[in-house]
């Protein structure tokens, strides 16, 4: 039996008949392997004692020091204990606080656990020990109905529970593993994720001591070690995206941003492509317009850096100029024109309906006050537009050769752009597919947070679908060039 198989069997045994608490037990186990301190939080009856019984049973002949309400003094030579547990820790108890501080200071190779129903931010803040706790483990308040039924059916199992001798960990094995864990390398991706997470903490005034970062990195190394790797992967740090940070506000900030950090690191070589999705619909529209429009030369005016058709409309007795970009002529889409301030006028909606005459609709909210009124310019649109007018576009010359030449040049540019983008999107699709496939192997890893893992993989899949949609539209665009042309 390999080490990975042994630990897998051990975790399976530890977590059996302990429903919906597996993640909590796994985190506690990782902390215990590294002699780290953790705060175990949960309401009365949430399973804290059961978790500690399971955890202690993973180690052969574990020497455990139980500190409770009745015990006031703390013994010397704490390193003779494998596990020190402060049950029902209450920060209002001065003696308990002093005992915890002494234990934190004097222990070297001992796992220390504070078990309590006092919220971590309150307990650790009042006891002034927040900086010395590696992680917080939150026990769920409730069980699902199926988990509750399973627990009720196996009540007697808890009393008879025992880890098989061949799976239990001796102190010698634990010490040897700790030396091997030190040799595991943190990959560049892992370091980048931790670095970005540290930056996030600084930006949000979340203080995390360097010693805590070192301890959390060791937990990541431990996960890699038990999975038979000598270097960490992104999957080994997924536990950092769970509520281990003590304060609720800190947990919320980290959880909200963690997936984005992991994705940024994963997609470092594809950052530009996935952050700025190419607008294939716009290119399709341009090509379709160029192919199906006439070669007429229209009277235009240079406005806002582009040729525009100029119209004047009178709303509420007030004459107002509108500027319509030339590329909308003979198209079928709704759009907003420019006003005299060179801004998009969202109270006016236009559409040429495939002709050279512009149909204009006015937002009913401003129809009675005009477009230049300050209140109308600052107001949002009512989304209710009323037909106002249909205005012609003055044609200077029909079937103008210069217009035809310019359209030909633009079509050649569009064809080249479509071909280049098609090649680029194909590369992105292959890279996303390969990344998704290469990640799949980590889902069955020991200690993998499958909820977070599935969410990240789901977002990669969504990105693939989005890019695939772009590629599909580009293919449709390229097909336009081979389709019969209607009006040329």
GIQUI-V106411 format. One record per run of one state. SS is the DSSP state (H for helix, E for strand, L for the rest). FROM is the first residue (numbers start at 1). TO is the last residue. Records with the same first field share a line. If there is no record, write none. Layout:
SS = FROM-TO, FROM-TO
//
This chain:
L = 1-2, 16-21, 34-37, 42-47, 58-58, 60-63, 68-77, 81-82, 87-93, 107-110, 117-119, 128-129, 133-134, 139-144, 154-154, 161-168, 170-170, 183-184, 186-187, 204-209, 227-230, 232-233, 242-247, 267-267, 276-279, 293-296, 299-300, 304-305, 316-317, 329-334, 336-337, 339-343, 345-347, 352-357, 364-373, 379-384, 392-394, 398-400, 445-449, 483-488
H = 3-15, 22-33, 48-57, 78-80, 94-106, 120-127, 130-132, 145-153, 155-160, 171-182, 188-203, 210-226, 234-241, 248-266, 268-275, 280-292, 326-328, 374-378, 401-444, 450-482
E = 38-41, 59-59, 64-67, 83-86, 111-116, 135-138, 169-169, 185-185, 231-231, 297-298, 301-303, 306-315, 318-325, 335-335, 338-338, 344-344, 348-351, 358-363, 385-391, 395-397
//
